[in-house]
Amino acid sequence: MTGADNTNLLDRLFEQDLRTRELLNQLFGRFPRIILEDFEFISAPGERPDVVCMVFHDLSTGQTTRLWRDQLTDQLPYDGGNDTLVVSFVFNAESCSHLSLGQPLPKNVLDLSPEFKCQVNGKGIPRKNQGLIGALQYFGLSSIAPKRKDAMRERIMKGWPFTAEEQRQILDYCAEDVEALHELLLKLLPKIDLPIALHRGEAVAALARSEQAGVPIDMEIFPQLADKKTWREVRDSMVPLVDVHGIYVCDKDGWHFNLTNFEQWTISEGINWPRKEDTGKLDMRRKTFESMAKAYSQIEPLRQLRYIRDKLRTIQLSVGRDGRNRTVLWPFSSKTSRTQPKAKHWIFSPSVWLRFLIRPEPEKALAYIDYSSMEFGAAAALSNGHCDPSNPMLDLYRSGDPYLNFGKIIGLIPSDATRKTPGVEVIRDRLKVLCLGVQYGMQTSTLATRLGVSDIEAHEMLLHHRGLFSQYWRWSEDWLHHSLNTGVMHTVFGWECATGITEFSERSIRNWPIQAICADMFRLAYVWGTRHGLTLIAPVHDAVLLESPEDRIEADVALMQEIMRRASRVILNPTADGTFELRTDAKIIRYPDRFTDSRGTALWETVLKLLAERGEQVAQVVKERAS
């Protein structure tokens, strides 16, 4: 590097430093007090955090405060009001710690975790490297050594008691994370849109309240499933009951999925199962099973059984002593900014039959409220850029059932049919696969496989879709080309994702804006619902699980439905008068009833039957021993 180059570099660094100082001064102008905080706590599956200590640094005074557990009360150790900004990394951990102590949450939160994720989204940074250490390393900042961090966390997780020396080391370790927050804040500050960042921080806090509340679980049945021996016996016994087609075979090592038997069964059912291009063998990936089960209902029980055999060797739902399922929801973890809790710990995992364990407590009620045809409606709205009053896609959404009425338009469903008309529900479900898959770029051969039709029939369906929804397709093409040309995609609420840097297919790029905008919409509704004092205990993709006293459930459901509709108007707003909104559906569950899902009914009933039989056997053994 020449002397001139070195001078230019120093000038640029100096200018950047001046810009950061200016931004920091602006931040202080908005918030006279800026607090950087971090907690250390003991976490056990399903339990609320057991707080060990807290360290916070006041940027306005330069003072760092270290507080051990016995020094923490049910009040915030600083003023958390309107003039204070609290900075954290993964604030849901800090939120749950505050709530476990009985403390109110601060009014304004800047969580640097989603801000960092937004900056690197789509740039090939693995999820495991998007934590605090990964963020510091990304910006070339010094950080605590990973081995030391692991060692400290391991000691904390061992729990009480802690020696005086261990207390000092843990407080020092916690303080190091707070110091790192300061450095990371300065690096991220030029990239942060403060109003949007504050909204994200509030969303993280709202989700943390859900983590803290937890989902009520039937504690008469769950302990039986959580018992390894009992579950192993149930898993083995359910195979011949669920697999009525004889696909599984049994040998000395137990039951095994037989690929030859499965292939013969799909042929007999007229199911054209997808194959791998390189080998020609059946594509047995989990995602393939999921998509095929949506098109062929007879596959669903087998799909769930296969998941149970492959993934649920033990039931590892994180359930606390109070009978509540709690796990980290991990907000902003996907490329589209959706939450991604760990499936094996989360009641709303791919095994839908497990959801039957959800049961309200006495005098309480639950409500499952979801957006109706959310992705179809969002696509219709986003592609209505010129507020066209005759947009067929918007008209179909407003009709109440876009998939049913699309079938009527293209002649696959009689004009006077309803969903209760024999045979119509199957066709409607396949048209749902068509409408959602095609709008994300599903091609003729894949569509034919999913629907069990010929390539010619699938091609004609595609032509119908492209002709009827030409406005959507023009928008989708524009989105694809603009995203590839600029190298970035973003939503109205500022969530970004780079394109072309890592493996990112055309279908993924077309899919991204719909999913990301739906995530924006859902998050806004979640924040507003929390502001209105509603107890939202779980986000479930495009639905929310609400808990209320039984005598207030109808009023709370009505309020949340209005909030969700209003959020859709704010985010989508495709018409000149802003009246387009997404519909919502609600299902109320009162004690002693339980949550149900038609996709898991048969398997749940099978599990109950096997548990009852086992209970009778155990009772008989006890009786015989007693006599």
C-alpha positions in Angstrom: 0.0 0.0 0.0 1.4 3.4 -1.0 1.5 6.4 1.3 -1.3 8.0 -0.6 -3.5 4.9 -0.3 -2.7 4.8 3.4 -3.8 8.4 3.9 -7.0 7.8 2.0 -7.8 4.8 4.2 -7.2 6.8 7.3 -9.4 9.6 6.0 -12.2 7.1 5.3 -11.8 5.5 8.7 -11.9 9.0 10.3 -15.0 9.9 8.3 -16.7 6.7 9.4 -15.8 7.4 13.0 -17.3 10.9 12.7 -20.4 9.5 11.2 -20.8 6.9 14.0 -20.3 9.7 16.6 -22.9 11.7 14.8 -25.4 8.8 14.8 -24.6 8.1 18.5 -25.3 11.7 19.4 -28.6 11.5 17.5 -29.4 8.4 19.5 -28.7 10.2 22.7 -30.9 13.0 21.4 -33.8 10.6 21.2 -32.9 8.6 24.3 -31.0 10.5 27.1 -30.2 7.2 28.7 -28.9 4.1 26.9 -28.5 0.8 28.8 -26.5 -2.2 27.6 -27.6 -5.3 29.5 -26.9 -9.0 29.8 -28.2 -11.8 32.1 -26.8 -15.2 33.0 -29.3 -17.8 34.0 -29.9 -21.5 34.5 -32.2 -23.0 32.0 -34.0 -26.4 32.3 -36.3 -27.9 29.6 -39.8 -26.3 29.9 -38.9 -24.2 32.9 -38.7 -20.4 33.2 -35.1 -19.1 33.5 -33.5 -19.3 37.0 -31.6 -16.0 37.0 -28.0 -16.0 38.3 -26.9 -12.5 37.7 -27.2 -9.3 35.6 -24.7 -6.8 34.3 -25.7 -3.5 32.7 -23.7 -0.5 31.5 -25.1 3.0 31.3 -23.6 4.7 28.2 -24.7 8.1 29.4 -22.7 7.9 32.7 -20.1 5.3 31.7 -21.0 3.3 34.8 -21.2 -0.5 34.9 -23.4 -2.2 37.5 -23.0 -5.9 38.4 -25.8 -7.6 40.3 -25.9 -11.1 41.7 -29.2 -12.9 42.1 -29.8 -11.8 45.7 -29.4 -8.2 44.7 -32.1 -8.3 42.1 -35.7 -7.4 43.0 -39.0 -7.3 41.2 -38.2 -3.8 40.0 -35.9 -2.8 37.1 -32.5 -1.7 38.4 -32.7 1.3 36.1 -35.4 3.6 34.7 -36.9 1.6 31.8 -39.3 4.3 30.7 -39.8 6.3 27.5 -36.4 8.2 27.7 -34.4 5.0 28.1 -33.2 2.6 25.3 -32.1 -0.9 26.3 -29.6 -2.6 24.0 -29.2 -6.4 24.0 -28.3 -9.3 21.8 -31.1 -11.9 21.6 -33.4 -9.9 23.9 -35.9 -12.8 24.4 -33.4 -14.2 26.9 -33.2 -10.9 28.7 -37.0 -10.5 28.5 -37.6 -13.9 30.0 -35.1 -13.1 32.8 -36.9 -9.8 33.6 -40.2 -11.6 33.6 -39.0 -14.4 35.8 -37.9 -11.9 38.4 -41.3 -10.3 38.2 -39.9 -7.1 36.6 -41.7 -5.0 34.0 -40.1 -5.0 30.5 -38.3 -1.8 29.4 -40.4 0.4 27.0 -37.8 0.7 24.2 -35.5 -2.2 23.1 -32.8 -2.4 20.5 -32.0 -6.1 19.9 -28.8 -6.3 17.9 -29.4 -9.9 17.0 -32.1 -9.3 14.3 -30.3 -6.2 13.2 -27.2 -8.3 12.5 -29.2 -11.1 10.9 -30.8 -8.6 8.6 -27.4 -7.3 7.5 -26.0 -10.8 6.7 -29.2 -12.5 5.5 -28.6 -14.5 2.4 -24.8 -13.8 2.5 -23.8 -17.4 3.4 -23.3 -16.9 7.1 -24.3 -20.1 8.8 -27.0 -19.8 11.5 -24.5 -21.2 14.1 -22.2 -18.1 13.3 -25.0 -15.6 13.8 -24.7 -15.4 17.6 -22.8 -12.7 19.5 -19.4 -14.2 18.9 -20.1 -14.7 15.2 -21.3 -11.1 14.9 -18.2 -9.8 16.6 -16.0 -11.9 14.4 -17.9 -10.7 11.3 -16.9 -7.1 12.1 -13.3 -8.0 13.1 -14.0 -7.2 16.8 -12.4 -9.1 19.7 -14.6 -11.5 21.6 -14.5 -14.0 24.4 -12.9 -17.2 23.3 -15.5 -19.8 22.3 -14.0 -22.5 24.6 -14.1 -20.1 27.6 -17.7 -19.2 26.8 -18.6 -22.8 26.6 -16.9 -23.5 29.9 -18.6 -20.7 31.7 -22.0 -21.6 30.3 -21.4 -25.2 31.4 -20.6 -24.2 34.9 -23.6 -21.9 35.1 -25.9 -24.7 33.9 -24.6 -27.0 36.7 -26.5 -24.6 39.0 -26.3 -23.6 42.6 -24.4 -23.1 44.8 -21.5 -20.9 43.4 -18.4 -20.1 45.4 -17.3 -16.5 45.8 -14.6 -17.0 43.2 -17.1 -18.5 40.7 -19.5 -15.6 41.3 -16.7 -13.2 40.4 -15.8 -15.1 37.3 -19.4 -15.3 36.1 -19.9 -11.6 36.7 -16.7 -10.9 34.8 -17.9 -13.1 32.0 -21.3 -11.4 31.9 -19.6 -8.0 31.8 -17.5 -9.0 28.9 -20.6 -9.6 26.8 -21.9 -6.2 27.8 -18.6 -4.6 26.7 -18.9 -6.5 23.4 -22.4 -5.1 22.9 -21.0 -1.6 23.0 -18.5 -2.4 20.2 -21.2 -4.2 18.1 -23.6 -1.3 18.5 -21.1 1.2 17.0 -20.5 -1.1 14.0 -24.2 -1.7 13.4 -25.5 1.8 14.1 -24.9 3.2 10.6 -27.1 0.3 9.2 -29.9 0.6 11.7 -33.3 2.2 10.9 -34.2 3.1 14.4 -38.1 3.1 14.2 -38.0 -0.3 12.5 -35.4 -1.7 14.9 -37.6 -0.6 17.9 -40.5 -2.4 16.3 -38.4 -5.5 16.0 -37.3 -5.2 19.6 -40.9 -4.9 20.7 -41.8 -8.0 18.6 -39.0 -10.0 20.4 -40.3 -8.9 23.7 -43.9 -9.9 22.8 -42.6 -13.4 21.7 -40.7 -13.6 25.0 -44.0 -13.2 26.9 -45.2 -16.2 25.0 -42.1 -18.2 25.9 -42.7 -17.2 29.5 -46.4 -18.2 29.5 -46.0 -21.5 27.8 -48.6 -23.8 26.2 -50.8 -25.9 28.6 -50.2 -29.6 28.2 -52.4 -32.6 29.3 -50.3 -33.9 32.2 -52.3 -37.1 32.5 -51.1 -38.3 29.1 -47.8 -36.5 28.5 -45.8 -38.2 31.3 -46.7 -41.6 29.8 -45.5 -40.6 26.4 -42.3 -39.0 27.9 -41.5 -42.3 29.6 -39.0 -44.0 27.2 -40.1 -47.5 27.8 -43.8 -46.7 27.4 -43.2 -44.7 24.2 -41.0 -47.5 22.7 -43.8 -50.0 23.2 -46.4 -47.6 21.8 -44.2 -46.8 18.8 -43.8 -50.5 18.0 -47.4 -51.4 18.6 -48.8 -48.6 16.4 -47.0 -49.8 13.2 -49.5 -52.6 12.2 -52.4 -50.4 13.3 -51.5 -47.4 11.2 -49.7 -49.1 8.3 -52.8 -50.9 7.0 -51.1 -51.3 3.6 -48.3 -53.5 4.9 -45.4 -51.2 3.9 -43.4 -51.8 7.0 -41.7 -55.2 7.6 -40.6 -56.6 11.0 -37.5 -58.6 11.7 -35.4 -59.3 14.8 -34.4 -55.7 15.0 -37.9 -54.3 14.8 -40.0 -52.5 12.2 -38.5 -51.1 9.1 -39.9 -49.0 6.2 -39.7 -51.1 3.1 -39.1 -49.1 -0.1 -40.2 -51.8 -2.5 -43.5 -52.3 -0.7 -44.0 -48.5 -0.7 -43.3 -48.2 -4.4 -45.7 -51.0 -5.2 -48.4 -49.3 -3.0 -48.0 -45.9 -4.7 -48.4 -47.6 -8.1 -51.5 -49.4 -7.0 -52.9 -46.1 -5.7 -52.1 -44.3 -8.9 -49.6 -42.0 -7.2 -46.8 -40.8 -9.5 -44.2 -40.4 -6.7 -41.2 -38.0 -7.5 -37.9 -39.6 -8.3 -34.3 -38.4 -8.0 -32.9 -37.2 -11.2 -29.5 -38.8 -10.7 -30.5 -42.3 -9.7 -34.2 -42.6 -10.7 -35.0 -43.9 -7.2 -38.0 -42.6 -5.2 -37.4 -39.2 -3.6 -37.9 -40.0 0.1 -37.0 -36.7 1.6 -39.3 -35.3 4.4 -40.3 -32.3 2.3 -41.4 -34.5 -0.5 -43.5 -36.6 1.8 -45.1 -33.4 3.2 -46.0 -32.0 -0.2 -47.3 -35.3 -1.5 -49.5 -35.7 1.6 -51.1 -32.4 0.8 -52.2 -33.8 -2.6 -53.0 -37.3 -1.5 -54.8 -37.6 1.9 -54.1 -41.3 2.2 -50.3 -40.5 2.5 -50.7 -38.4 5.7 -51.0 -41.3 8.2 -48.0 -43.0 6.7 -46.0 -39.7 6.6 -46.7 -39.2 10.3 -45.8 -42.8 11.1 -42.6 -42.5 9.2 -41.7 -39.3 11.1 -42.4 -41.0 14.4 -40.2 -43.9 13.5 -37.3 -41.8 12.2 -37.4 -38.7 14.4 -39.5 -39.4 17.5 -37.5 -42.2 19.1 -38.2 -40.3 22.3 -40.8 -37.6 23.1 -38.6 -34.6 24.0 -41.2 -31.8 24.3 -39.9 -29.3 26.8 -42.6 -29.3 29.5 -42.1 -27.6 32.9 -43.2 -28.8 36.3 -46.3 -26.5 35.9 -47.4 -28.5 32.8 -46.4 -25.8 30.3 -44.5 -26.4 27.0 -41.8 -23.8 26.8 -38.9 -23.5 24.4 -36.9 -20.7 22.7 -38.9 -19.4 19.7 -35.8 -18.0 18.0 -37.4 -15.0 16.3 -36.0 -13.7 12.9 -34.1 -17.0 12.4 -35.3 -17.8 8.8 -34.4 -16.0 5.7 -37.9 -14.6 5.6 -37.6 -13.5 9.3 -40.0 -16.1 10.7 -39.5 -17.8 14.1 -37.8 -21.2 14.1 -38.2 -23.1 17.4 -36.5 -26.5 17.7 -39.1 -29.0 16.5 -38.4 -31.7 19.0 -39.0 -29.3 21.9 -42.1 -27.5 20.4 -45.6 -28.8 20.6 -46.4 -27.4 17.1 -43.9 -29.6 15.5 -44.4 -31.6 12.3 -46.2 -34.4 14.3 -49.6 -32.8 14.3 -51.1 -35.6 16.5 -49.0 -34.3 19.4 -51.0 -31.1 19.3 -53.9 -33.1 20.9 -51.9 -32.8 24.1 -52.8 -29.1 24.2 -55.5 -28.7 26.8 -56.8 -25.5 28.6 -56.6 -25.4 32.3 -59.9 -25.2 34.4 -61.7 -21.9 34.0 -59.4 -21.1 31.0 -60.0 -21.3 27.3 -57.8 -21.3 24.3 -58.3 -20.0 20.8 -56.5 -20.9 17.6 -56.8 -17.9 15.3 -55.3 -18.0 11.8 -55.3 -16.0 8.6 -57.4 -17.5 5.9 -55.6 -18.3 2.6 -52.9 -15.8 3.8 -50.3 -16.5 1.1 -52.8 -16.3 -1.7 -54.3 -13.1 -0.4 -50.9 -11.5 0.1 -49.8 -12.4 -3.4 -53.0 -10.9 -4.8 -52.4 -7.7 -2.9 -48.7 -7.3 -3.6 -49.2 -7.7 -7.3 -51.9 -5.1 -7.4 -49.4 -2.3 -7.8 -51.7 0.0 -9.9 -54.8 -0.6 -7.6 -56.6 -2.3 -10.4 -60.3 -2.6 -9.4 -60.7 -5.7 -11.6 -57.9 -7.8 -10.3 -59.1 -11.5 -10.6 -56.8 -12.6 -7.9 -58.2 -10.1 -5.4 -61.8 -11.0 -6.5 -61.1 -14.7 -5.9 -59.8 -14.0 -2.4 -62.8 -11.8 -1.7 -65.1 -14.7 -2.8 -64.3 -16.5 0.4 -62.7 -19.6 -1.0 -60.2 -18.8 -3.8 -59.2 -22.5 -4.4 -62.8 -23.7 -4.7 -63.8 -20.8 -7.0 -60.6 -21.1 -9.1 -61.7 -24.7 -9.8 -65.1 -23.5 -10.9 -63.5 -21.0 -13.3 -61.3 -23.6 -15.0 -64.1 -26.2 -15.1 -62.8 -28.7 -12.6 -65.5 -28.1 -10.1 -69.2 -27.7 -10.9 -70.5 -24.1 -10.6 -73.1 -25.0 -7.9 -70.7 -27.2 -5.8 -69.7 -26.5 -2.2 -66.9 -28.0 -0.1 -69.4 -30.5 1.2 -70.3 -31.7 -2.3 -68.9 -35.3 -2.6 -65.4 -35.4 -4.2 -65.0 -31.6 -4.2 -62.8 -31.3 -1.1 -60.1 -33.5 -2.8 -60.1 -31.4 -5.9 -60.1 -28.2 -3.9 -57.0 -29.4 -1.9 -55.2 -30.2 -5.1 -56.0 -26.8 -6.5 -54.6 -25.3 -3.4 -51.4 -27.1 -4.1 -51.6 -25.7 -7.6 -52.2 -22.1 -6.6 -49.6 -22.0 -3.9 -47.0 -24.1 -5.7 -47.3 -22.4 -9.1 -47.1 -18.9 -7.8 -43.7 -19.8 -6.4 -42.5 -21.2 -9.8 -43.5 -24.9 -9.6 -43.0 -26.4 -13.1 -45.2 -28.7 -15.2 -43.6 -32.0 -14.3 -43.6 -31.3 -10.6 -47.1 -30.1 -10.6 -48.2 -33.2 -12.5 -46.6 -35.4 -9.9 -48.1 -33.5 -7.0 -51.6 -33.6 -8.5 -51.5 -37.1 -10.0 -52.4 -35.8 -13.5 -50.6 -36.0 -16.8 -48.1 -33.4 -17.9 -50.6 -32.2 -20.5 -53.3 -31.6 -17.9 -50.8 -29.9 -15.6 -49.6 -27.7 -18.4 -53.2 -26.7 -19.1 -53.7 -25.8 -15.5 -50.5 -23.7 -15.6 -51.8 -21.9 -18.6 -55.2 -21.2 -16.9 -53.3 -19.8 -13.9 -51.0 -17.6 -16.0 -53.9 -16.4 -18.1 -56.3 -15.6 -15.2 -53.6 -14.1 -12.9 -51.5 -12.4 -15.6 -51.1 -9.3 -13.3 -49.5 -11.5 -10.6 -47.2 -13.1 -13.1 -46.0 -9.7 -14.4 -45.3 -8.6 -10.9 -43.5 -11.9 -10.1 -41.3 -11.6 -13.1 -40.5 -7.9 -12.2 -39.6 -9.0 -8.7 -37.3 -11.8 -9.9 -35.4 -9.6 -12.3 -35.1 -6.6 -10.0 -33.9 -8.8 -7.1 -31.2 -10.4 -9.3 -30.2 -7.1 -10.8 -29.9 -5.3 -7.5 -28.7 -8.3 -5.4 -31.1 -7.6 -2.6 -34.8 -8.1 -1.6 -36.6 -6.2 1.1 -40.0 -5.8 2.7 -41.9 -2.6 3.6 -40.7 -3.2 7.2 -37.1 -3.3 6.2 -36.3 -7.0 6.3 -33.6 -7.7 3.7 -32.1 -10.7 2.0 -29.2 -10.8 -0.5 -29.6 -12.7 -3.7 -27.0 -14.4 -5.9 -24.4 -14.7 -3.1 -25.3 -18.2 -2.0 -27.4 -20.9 -3.6 -30.7 -19.1 -4.1 -33.1 -20.5 -6.7 -35.6 -18.7 -8.9 -38.3 -20.4 -7.0 -36.9 -19.2 -3.6 -36.7 -15.6 -4.9 -40.3 -15.7 -6.0 -41.4 -17.3 -2.7 -39.4 -14.9 -0.5 -41.5 -11.7 -0.7 -44.8 -13.5 0.0 -43.4 -15.3 3.1 -41.4 -12.3 4.3 -44.4 -9.9 4.0 -46.6 -12.4 5.8 -44.0 -12.5 8.5 -44.1 -8.7 8.8 -47.9 -8.8 9.0 -48.0 -11.5 11.6 -45.4 -9.8 13.7 -47.3 -6.5 13.6 -50.5 -8.3 14.7 -48.6 -10.0 17.5 -47.2 -6.7 18.8 -50.6 -5.0 18.7 -52.2 -8.0 20.4 -49.7 -7.8 23.2 -50.1 -4.1 23.6 -53.8 -4.7 24.1 -53.1 -7.0 27.0 -54.0 -10.2 25.2 -52.2 -13.4 26.4 -50.7 -14.8 23.2 -49.0 -18.0 24.1 -47.7 -19.3 20.7 -47.0 -18.2 17.2 -47.8 -20.9 14.6 -46.7 -19.8 11.2 -49.8 -17.7 10.2 -51.8 -18.4 13.3 -51.7 -17.5 17.0 -52.7 -19.4 20.1 -54.5 -17.2 22.6 -55.3 -18.0 26.2 -58.1 -16.2 28.2 -60.4 -16.7 31.2 -63.3 -18.7 29.9 -65.8 -15.9 30.4 -63.7 -13.5 28.3 -62.6 -15.7 25.5 -65.2 -14.5 22.9 -64.3 -10.9 23.4 -60.6 -11.5 23.3 -61.0 -13.6 20.1 -63.0 -10.8 18.5 -60.4 -8.2 19.4 -57.5 -10.3 18.1 -59.3 -11.0 14.8 -59.8 -7.3 14.3 -56.1 -6.7 15.1 -55.1 -9.3 12.6 -57.3 -7.8 9.9 -56.0 -4.3 10.6 -52.4 -5.5 10.4 -53.2 -6.9 7.0 -54.7 -3.6 5.9 -51.6 -1.7 7.0 -49.1 -4.1 5.4 -50.9 -4.9 2.2 -53.0 -1.8 1.4 -53.3 -2.6 -2.3 -56.4 -0.5 -3.1 -56.9 3.2 -3.3 -59.1 3.3 -0.2 -57.1 0.7 1.7 -60.1 -1.5 2.4 -58.6 -4.9 1.3 -57.9 -7.1 4.3 -57.2 -10.8 5.0 -59.9 -12.8 6.7 -59.3 -14.8 9.9 -60.7 -18.0 11.2 -61.0 -18.9 14.9 -61.4 -22.2 16.8 -62.2 -21.9 20.6 -61.2 -24.8 22.9 -62.8 -24.8 26.4 -61.9 -27.0 29.3 -62.1 -30.0 29.5 -61.9 -30.2 25.7 -58.5 -30.4 23.9 -56.9 -29.0 20.8 -57.6 -31.1 17.7 -56.4 -31.3 14.1 -58.1 -33.5 11.6 -54.8 -34.6 10.1 -53.8 -36.2 13.4 -57.1 -37.6 14.6 -56.5 -41.2 13.6 -53.0 -41.4 15.0 -54.0 -39.7 18.3 -56.8 -42.2 18.7 -54.4 -45.0 18.0 -52.0 -43.7 20.7 -54.8 -43.4 23.2 -56.0 -46.9 22.5 -52.5 -48.4 23.0 -51.9 -46.4 26.2 -55.2 -47.7 27.6 -54.3 -51.3 26.7 -50.9 -50.9 28.3 -52.6 -49.4 31.4 -54.9 -52.3 31.7 -51.9 -54.7 31.4 -50.0 -52.9 34.1 -53.0 -52.8 36.4 -53.5 -56.6 35.9 -49.8 -57.2 36.8 -50.1 -55.1 39.9 -53.3 -56.9 40.9 -51.7 -60.3 40.4 -48.7 -59.3 42.5 -50.9 -58.0 45.2 -52.8 -61.2 45.4 
